Amino acid sequence: MEPTLQEGTVERRKLGRTGLDVSLLTFGCGAVGGLMTKGDPADQDRAVAWARDNGINHFDTAPLYGNTASETNLGRALGTDRSGVIVSTKVRLSAADRADPETAIRDSIEGSLRRLRQDHVDLFQFHNTIGTAPDGMVFSAGEVLDAILPVFEALRGEGKTRYLGFTANGEVQALHRLVRSGRLDAAQVFYNVLVPSAGEAVPEGYPGQDYGQLLHVAAENGVGSIGVRVLAGGALSGSETRHPLGMPVVDPIGSGRDYAEDAARARALQPVVDAGHTASLPELAVRYVISNPALSTTEIGIATLEELQQAADAVNTGPLKAEALSQIDAIRAGWVRAD
């Protein structure tokens, strides 16, 4: 797909109660795509500059991406002019950090700010799995509310971050509790054509994790939503071949039993492409998620500038038509029967 973008054309939506105008496409700096963790610095700089020139203003990173390489590379690529840029990063606590979470969180954000070359981030996110009971690196909603968010709120008061968020992965009841708490501004939500439950009703018996209408619950509570794993870690390309820069093995989150199964289900969506609704499976994947008006932004990890350009072109093409969505529903209904 030949990119057709002109400068500043990517649509923007409000990120919940923050009032931030965030580009509908977020530049993901993680290791799944790999550009910002293992790519050539010149290629990284070129991709970040192209994103900014074409209206993509949100860059999402974390210390664990490339063992801090992502933050370091993003800090360099953004340069000294940070005008109009929204940067988010995260902290993930180990089981040992439970003994002193405040020190671990403070050390994490201070390291992130040094690598990013700025004095604050726009969004600081808790990156652990959320469960109904604490277990190792899994934190309960109660722990987040009582032990984690007070530290986050103190950091906000100190000017280290403007807004607070979390990764909405785990037990649906616990995720809903955090979204409804009124203390978080944004949530990273796992949402793609293989994992649709965050945004719509799915048939009983659907073979995927239940993310329980999280997009709509978030919107109702003023919480911005960042859709992640839009390409199911790359599986929605329909190919099991990984780019050399990307993670060699990607475990599914909430969808199939393994990457190969996700890729096979992606290929089952090819009739939607053949019917002329999209030009490719990756375009289908991107346009599927932006068809949901409750979503604030969708994040995509990339290995090359061309992948970023294709994703931006898909966003600018717009939501899928009703006929395409109906065809997708019919295909997914067959997965329920097969399982």
N, C-alpha and C positions, 0 to 999 in steps of 0.2 A: 504494500500500500504506500504510494508516494505521498509524503506529508504535504498538506496544503495550507498550513497555518500562516497567518499573518500576525505581526506583533500585537501582543496584548489581547488575544482573542479567547483565551480559556475562561469559561464561565466561572463566576464566584457565587458562593452561598454563605450565609451567616453560620458561624460555628457556635450554635446554641446561644446561651445567654452572654457569651463573651462579647458579642457584637463584632468580632473579627470577620472581615470579608476574606474568606479562604478560598483559594482556587479549587475547583471541583476535582482537579487532579493534584494529588500530593506527590512530591518527589520522595520516594522511599530510599533510604540510604543503608539498608540492611544487607546482610550477607547472602540472602537467597538469590538476589540478582547479581550482586557482587561488584558492580562498578566502583562503588565508593569504599569498598574494603580491599579489593585486590587489583583494581584497574590502574592504568597508567595515569599519572597526575595530569598530563595534558588533556587526556580524554575526560577525566573528571571535571576539570575546569571548563572544558568546552560544553559539557552537558549541563552543568549548573548555570553557565551563562546563557545557554539557549533557553533553558527553563524560565529564567528571569525575563528574558527578552520576549517571551511568548505568554506571559501572564501567569505562570506557575509561581506562586509566592510562598508555599508551605514546604519546608524541608524537615523530614522526620528522621531522627537518628537515635542512637543509644550507645552507652559504653561497651556493651557486650558485642556489638557489631564489629567483627574483625578485631576483637580484643583492643578496643579504643581507636582503631585505625579510621573508622568511619567518621567519628567526631573530628579527629585531627584533619582528615582530608576535606571535610565540609568546611571547617574553619578557614582553611587556606583558600578553598575554591570560592567562598563567598566574598573574600577580599575585605577591603576596609569600608566599602559602601554597603551598609545593611538596610538602607531605606526600603521600605515596603516588603521586607522579608519577615516571615514568621518561622521561627525555629522551635521545634519540640524535641525533647530528649526524655530519658527514662532512668529508672533505677530498678534493678532486680536484686532482692535480698537473698542471701544463702540461709540455710538452716542455722548456721553459726551466728548470723547477724541478729537472730531473735534476741540474743542476750543484751544487745545494745543497738537497737534499730536506728536511733537518732544519730549516733556517730557514723554508722554506715551510710545513711542517707545524706548526711552533710558532706562526708568525704566524697561521695559519688557526685553530687552536683557541683562541688568545687572543682573536681577534676574535669567534669564536663565543660564547665565555663572556661577553664584554662585552654582546653583543646579547641573549643569553638571560638576562642578569642573574643569573648564578649562578657559583659558583667551580669547578664540575666538571660533566661530563656523565656519564650512566650508561654510555653506549656511544658510542665513537668509531670511525668506520668509514672504510676506504680505498675511495674511490669510482671509481677508474680501472678500465678494462677490463683483464682479465688474459689474457695470451697465452702461447704457448710461447717467444716471443722478444721482446725489447724493440723497440718501434717507436713513436717519438713519445710520445703519451699512453698507449700500451699498455705495461703493465709485465709482465714475466715473473714467474712464481712465485718464481724464484730472487731476483730483485730485491726483491720484497716481503719475503721471508724475511731477506735479508741487509742491505738498506738502509732499508726502511720500518718493519718491525716493531720493530727496536731503538729507533727514535725513539718509536713508540707505547708500547712497554714502559717507556721512561723517563718518559713523560708519566703513565702509570699509577702508577709509583713516586712521582711528585711529587703525586699526588692530583688531577690534571686530568681523569682519566677512571677509571671503575671497571672497564670491560670493553672488549675490542677486537673489531672486526668488519671485514667487507669486503663489497663488492657482488660477488656471484658471477656475473659476466657475462664471457664469453670462452670460451677453449678448455677443454673439459671435463677434459682431463688435468691442466691447470694448476690448475683450480678444485679438483679432488679432492686435489691435492698440498697446497694450502693448508688445506683442511678437515681433512685427516689430520695436519697438522703438530703439533697440540696447542698451538698458540700463539694461536689465535683462538677467541673465545667465541661469535660469531654470524656468520651469513651472510645477506645479502639475496638471495633466490632468485627468479628469474623463473618464475612458476608460475600458469597459468590453464588453462581448458578448451581453449584453442587451443595452449597450450605445456605439455603434460602430462608431458614426459619427465623432469622433476625428481622426479616422485612416483610414476611407474608405468612399466611396460613399454609401449612403443608399437609399432604395426606397422612392419615394415621399409618404408622409403620414405615415412614420414610427412613431410608438407611443413612442417617446422619445425626449429628448432635443437635439438640434442641436449644437454640439461642433465644427462643421465647419472645418474639416481637420486640426485640431490644431497640431497634431503630425507632419504632413508634413510641415506646415508653420513654426513650431518651428525648425525643422531640417534645413530648408532652411535658417533660420536666425541665426543659431548657438546657439539656445537655447536648453539646455538639457531638456528632458521630463521625469517626474516621474509619471508613471501611477498609479492612486489611485482608490480605490473601485473596484479592480480586481474581487472580489467575491460579488460585489453589497451589501456590508455590511453583507455578510454571506448568502444572499438569493440564490446565485449560488451553494450552497450545495444542493438545492432542498428541504431543510427542514425549517420549520418555528420555530423549537425549538432552543432557544438561550442557549449558554453555560453560566453557572452561573457567570463567570467572565466578560462576555461581556455586552454591553449595552442591557438592557431589551427590548428597543424599538429602532429600527433603521429606520429612514425615508429615502426613496429612494432619490437619487440625480440624476436627469435627466432621470430616467428610468420610471418605472411604477407608478401607482397611490398610491400604498402602498406596504409594504413588502410582503404581501401575494401574490399579483399579480406578483411581481418579482420572488418569489419562484415557483409559478405555471409555469411561462415561463421557468424557469430553468429546471423544470421537463419535459417540452416539448422537451428539448434537449437530453433526455435520449436515443433516438434512435442512436445518435452519439456514445454514450458509448456502447450501445448494438451491434453496428456494429464493435466494436473492435478497434476504433480509440483512445480511452483513457480508463483508468481503472475506472474513476469516474467523476462526474460532477465537483468537485473542480479542478481535474487535467485538465479537458477540459478548464475551465475558465482561469487557469494560462497559459496553452500552447497556448490558443487563442491569448492573448495579446502579448506574446513574438514572435508570428508569424509575427508581424509587425516590420520590421527592423528599422523603424523610431523611435521606442521607445527606450529610453536610459535605463530605469529600471522600474520594476513594484514593487509596495509596497504592502505588505500584513500584515494585523494586525492579531495577533494570541492570542489564549487563552492558548495554551499548546506547549511544545517543539515538540510533535508529529506533530502538525499542521505545524510548521516551517519546520520540516524534510520532510513532504509530499510535501510542496510547493517547497522546494529546489529540491527534486527528480523530480517534474514535470518540473521545469526549465531545469534540466539537461537532461531530456528525449527529449527536443527540441520542435521546432514549430510543429503545426499540419500539416498533409499532405493536399494536395490540395483537395482530395476527402472529407475529413472531413470538410474543410472550405466551400465547395460547399453544403454539406448537411446542415450545419448551415444556409447558405444563404436561402436555400429552406424553412427551418422551419421558419425563421424570416419573409419571404415573406407571410406566412400564418398569422402572427400576424397583418400585415398591412391590409390584407383583412378582418380579424375579427374585426378590429377597424373601 
